[in-house]
Amino acid sequence: MSAITYGDHTKDVEDLEVTKFTVPSAVESNQILLKTLATPINPSDLLLIRGVYGAFPPKVKLSETDPVVHVAGNEGVFEVTKVGKNIKGYSEGDWVILTSGRLGTWRTHVLVDYPEGGPEPLFKVKSAGEGGLKKIEGATLSVNPPTAYQLVHNYVKDWNSDGKDWIVQNAGGSHVAQFLTQFARLLNVNVLSVIRGGKPNHDEIVSELKSLGATAVITEEQAQSEQFRNNELKSIFNGGNVRLAINCLGGASATALFLMLSPDGAMVTYGALTNDPITYPSRWQQYNNLTTHGYFLTGNTKRNPQSKIDTLNAVIKLYKSGKLQVPPATLLEFKDGNLLDLYLQVIKSGKKGIVKYESN
Ligand SMILES: NC(=O)c1ccc[n+]([C@@H]2O[C@H](COP(=O)([O-])OP(=O)(O)OC[C@H]3O[C@@H](n4cnc5c(N)ncnc54)[C@H](OP(=O)(O)O)[C@@H]3O)[C@@H](O)[C@H]2O)c1
């Protein structure tokens, strides 16, 4: 069986390797064996491999007999195949996700240790035989939907359902933004999504984002133009209340969002894709009583583990009721052959991808 692994001196995806390992035929009393159903490729997976987050997570064991390695990937959905006799609450056929991305997910199987009295390593997303959740929904459940859900729900607690409240966000085509749009629309909150202009398929992107629920989609160039903000944007908002600005980029893009906020609004930063610092006029903040926040899902979960569980349950409920959909992504299937080739195909395309493990 295969895992995509990296070494202590890895600097980029070219250094990734395939490590073969033996899947145990039986598990210890405190172990669960999982087979992988699907995993996505997220920007943060690549940032981690490129060393942007500093130290790599600890090496993990692929099986009892193979050497420990770093395994790539942070998210995925798995099916339980063997349950140690001391472990309660899981059966063969249950679908689970890992509560920590530190085990690495880009691999055909995961052997999970249940340390006595330690933190729960798994979260059950679906019991054996139960329907209502697709592989691609489970695969992408741990990071982007909870982030988007908490961004909508953590900073404004009293959204008005009269259709006059607004959220403005940059990187409007990102998966987080597309989930956020859907959560906001369920509350009847309007969304203005700002995207990079100049793409040949611009109109298609705009209509896809609108079909997910975006009220309006504008380009960075428009958002950063004072003239556009003072004229066209005012008619788009039509007297509405811009209560939340969601920033994933920094720099001039974040400044533009900040300047769109209505009095008492808040800007939340959850990404820094341009690496540029954020500046805004102090008086604008002072007179309008604007606040700024940083958002980090991992930090929130460490401080309050139950908050992630509650959020996941809310997201799963929306999937099961058909009110939420995974934004478009390239779907690839691993049947046999080289697992790494498949991941590199997605990574090099620069597109969002999900690998389904059809061999499992
Ligand atoms: N704080 C947290 O806890 C948390 C949790 C989850 C995700 N995140 C962060 O959220 C971000 C989005 O994640 P995702 O999985 O949703 O990403 P994604 O689907 O891959 O989308 C990335 C988006 O960023 C845009 N973008 C990238 N560089 C840009 C630039 N220099 N200027 C303008 N737009 C740019 C891309 O625009 P184009 O379409 O034009 O290329 C694309 O729409 C990542 O930075 C991720 O690390 C943070």
The ligand as a MOL file (V3000), in Angstrom:
LIG
                    3D

  0  0  0     0  0            999 V3000
M  V30 BEGIN CTAB
M  V30 COUNTS 48 52 0 0 0
M  V30 BEGIN ATOM
M  V30 1 N -7.4100 30.8370 9.1460 0
M  V30 2 C -7.8300 29.5990 9.0220 0
M  V30 3 O -8.0930 28.8840 9.9890 0
M  V30 4 C -7.9710 29.0590 7.6370 0
M  V30 5 C -8.7340 27.8970 7.4270 0
M  V30 6 C -8.9070 27.4420 6.1030 0
M  V30 7 C -8.2820 28.1100 5.0530 0
M  V30 8 N -7.4980 29.1980 5.3530 0 CHG=1
M  V30 9 C -6.8230 29.9350 4.2650 0
M  V30 10 O -7.8200 30.3660 3.3860 0
M  V30 11 C -7.2520 30.5570 2.1220 0
M  V30 12 C -8.1810 30.0010 1.0760 0
M  V30 13 O -8.2090 28.5880 1.1680 0
M  V30 14 P -9.0070 27.7630 0.0900 0
M  V30 15 O -8.7540 26.3260 0.3460 0
M  V30 16 O -10.3990 28.2370 0.0770 0 CHG=-1
M  V30 17 O -8.2360 28.2420 -1.2290 0
M  V30 18 P -8.5270 28.0260 -2.7700 0
M  V30 19 O -9.8740 27.4210 -2.9700 0
M  V30 20 O -7.3390 27.3580 -3.3570 0
M  V30 21 O -8.5850 29.5260 -3.3150 0
M  V30 22 C -7.5330 30.4260 -3.2090 0
M  V30 23 C -8.0770 31.7620 -3.7210 0
M  V30 24 O -7.1640 32.7900 -3.4390 0
M  V30 25 C -7.0650 33.6250 -4.5650 0
M  V30 26 N -5.7310 34.2140 -4.5680 0
M  V30 27 C -4.5660 33.5910 -4.3340 0
M  V30 28 N -3.5350 34.4780 -4.3760 0
M  V30 29 C -4.0990 35.6730 -4.6480 0
M  V30 30 C -3.5870 36.9810 -4.8240 0
M  V30 31 N -2.2870 37.2270 -4.7200 0
M  V30 32 N -4.4520 37.9950 -5.0980 0
M  V30 33 C -5.7740 37.7570 -5.2370 0
M  V30 34 N -6.3300 36.5310 -5.0590 0
M  V30 35 C -5.4980 35.5150 -4.7820 0
M  V30 36 C -7.2890 32.7320 -5.7640 0
M  V30 37 O -7.7510 33.5180 -6.8020 0
M  V30 38 P -7.7480 33.0210 -8.3220 0
M  V30 39 O -8.9630 32.1370 -8.4330 0
M  V30 40 O -7.8500 34.2870 -9.0800 0
M  V30 41 O -6.4590 32.2950 -8.5330 0
M  V30 42 C -8.3570 31.7710 -5.2250 0
M  V30 43 O -9.6380 32.3000 -5.3980 0
M  V30 44 C -5.8520 29.9380 2.1500 0
M  V30 45 O -4.9200 30.9780 2.3300 0
M  V30 46 C -5.9150 29.0780 3.3880 0
M  V30 47 O -4.6430 28.9030 3.9650 0
M  V30 48 C -7.3440 29.6850 6.5920 0
M  V30 END ATOM
M  V30 BEGIN BOND
M  V30 1 1 1 2
M  V30 2 2 2 3
M  V30 3 1 2 4
M  V30 4 1 4 5
M  V30 5 2 4 48
M  V30 6 2 5 6
M  V30 7 1 6 7
M  V30 8 2 7 8
M  V30 9 1 8 9
M  V30 10 1 8 48
M  V30 11 1 9 10
M  V30 12 1 9 46
M  V30 13 1 10 11
M  V30 14 1 11 12
M  V30 15 1 11 44
M  V30 16 1 12 13
M  V30 17 1 13 14
M  V30 18 2 14 15
M  V30 19 1 14 16
M  V30 20 1 14 17
M  V30 21 1 17 18
M  V30 22 2 18 19
M  V30 23 1 18 20
M  V30 24 1 18 21
M  V30 25 1 21 22
M  V30 26 1 22 23
M  V30 27 1 23 24
M  V30 28 1 23 42
M  V30 29 1 24 25
M  V30 30 1 25 26
M  V30 31 1 25 36
M  V30 32 1 26 27
M  V30 33 1 26 35
M  V30 34 2 27 28
M  V30 35 1 28 29
M  V30 36 1 29 30
M  V30 37 2 29 35
M  V30 38 1 30 31
M  V30 39 2 30 32
M  V30 40 1 32 33
M  V30 41 2 33 34
M  V30 42 1 34 35
M  V30 43 1 36 37
M  V30 44 1 36 42
M  V30 45 1 37 38
M  V30 46 2 38 39
M  V30 47 1 38 40
M  V30 48 1 38 41
M  V30 49 1 42 43
M  V30 50 1 44 45
M  V30 51 1 44 46
M  V30 52 1 46 47
M  V30 END BOND
M  V30 END CTAB
M  END
